[in-house]
Amino acid sequence: MGICLFVNWLTAYIVTLFFLDLSHVIGSSGVFALFGVFSLLAFFYIYKKLPETKGKTLPEIEALINGR
């Protein structure tokens, strides 16, 4: 949970840090489109890399993670 909080605050800081500079260069709609593209890329990466665990037991999940 600590790692999740750290990543959340870090990404919020990065977005806050670059938003105004990027909005001056590409406009606010361009910034939202850029962040939307990053969100889509993250979605597809997570969709491909994380296994589905719904309805599986803990040993089955551990086997998926360990590649067995």
C-alpha positions in Angstrom: 0.0 0.0 0.0 2.9 2.3 0.7 4.3 1.8 -2.8 0.9 2.6 -4.3 0.6 5.8 -2.3 4.1 6.8 -3.3 3.4 6.2 -7.0 0.1 8.0 -6.8 1.7 11.1 -5.2 4.7 11.0 -7.6 2.5 10.9 -10.7 0.3 13.7 -9.3 3.4 15.8 -8.7 4.6 15.1 -12.2 1.3 16.0 -13.8 1.1 19.2 -11.7 4.7 20.1 -12.5 4.3 19.8 -16.3 0.6 20.8 -16.9 1.1 24.6 -17.2 4.2 24.4 -19.3 2.6 21.9 -21.7 -0.6 23.8 -21.9 1.3 26.9 -23.1 3.0 24.8 -25.8 0.2 22.5 -27.1 -2.9 24.0 -25.4 -5.0 22.5 -22.6 -6.9 20.2 -24.9 -3.6 18.8 -26.2 -2.4 18.2 -22.7 -5.6 16.3 -21.9 -5.2 14.3 -25.1 -1.6 13.5 -24.3 -2.5 12.3 -20.8 -5.3 10.3 -22.3 -2.9 8.6 -24.6 -0.6 7.7 -21.7 -3.6 6.4 -19.8 -4.6 4.1 -22.7 -1.0 2.9 -23.1 -1.0 2.1 -19.3 -4.4 0.3 -19.6 -3.2 -2.0 -22.4 0.1 -2.7 -20.7 -1.7 -3.7 -17.5 -4.3 -5.7 -19.5 -1.5 -7.7 -21.1 0.8 -8.2 -18.1 -1.5 -8.8 -15.2 -3.3 -12.1 -15.0 -7.1 -12.3 -14.3 -7.7 -13.5 -10.8 -11.5 -13.5 -10.5 -12.8 -16.8 -9.2 -9.3 -18.3 -8.7 -7.9 -19.7 -5.4 -4.8 -18.3 -3.8 -2.6 -21.3 -5.0 -3.9 -20.8 -8.5 -3.0 -17.0 -8.4 0.4 -17.8 -7.0 1.0 -20.3 -9.8 0.0 -17.7 -12.4 2.4 -15.1 -10.9 5.3 -17.6 -10.6 4.8 -18.8 -14.1 3.9 -22.4 -13.3 
